[in-house]
Amino acid sequence: MFDLTGRVVVVSGASSGLGAQMARGFAEQGADLVITARRMDKLQALAKELEEKGHRCLPLQCDVTDSAMVDEVAKKVEAEFGKVDVLVNCAGSAKNAGVLDMTNEEWDFTIDTDMNSVFYVTRAFGNIMKKHNYGRIINIASMYGMVGNTAMDTVAYHTSKGGVINFTRAVAAELAKYNITCNAICPGYFETELTADTLKTDAFTAYMKATVPLGRYGVSGELNAGAIFLASDEASYVTGVILPIDGGYTCV
């Protein structure tokens, strides 16, 4: 089950963190990879790693907040592979502040990076999927898109990820007639370049242990099984699902 041999998988935000982890996971299932991000040097290093293991991988530089650049990357992918089977929207970043203190610039940066970009990328690659009457779209949202938190003020991030969750439902309903599914994964606390400094503090570790039933942070690879399932033919009747992978944070 869950064999992705011959499938073309596009992963945005794949230069590091969760995106890179999932790219490796899809490659291990036999998929051909397209990895995108702004940092081409990191993409090339990951592509070399995967190719040395016998996997086909095309690295393409892309700023997902630039819709014209996203459209150009989609054209390159279609020209190279002829199709796109799976899209993983993983690119993201955030400026953290509370509603009373956040600036317009901080708000706009977060909404543009974490929500508008998902629209741009889904539109571009979804149109390729439509031509082939097949597709799997997986949006990486966050457990913070489902609930608030008392550990830190990050109102724009909560807002953007909540938007991604309902965007997922809307796209699932709209594109079902083209045999395209759309689901979202909501990660909990995973250590990445963006989160490491915060997660390693004693105060946040104590907060995590008090609020995550499993009592630990997620580790590398623990998102892969969920993503691979949603990308597979076995998940052909699964669409519009919001899947928390959060150690139980959102169940209490």
Summary of the structure (lengths in Angstrom):
residues: 252
radius of gyration: 17.3
end to end distance: 32.6
largest distance: 51.4
contacts: 885
relative contact order: 0.15
helix: 49%
strand: 16%
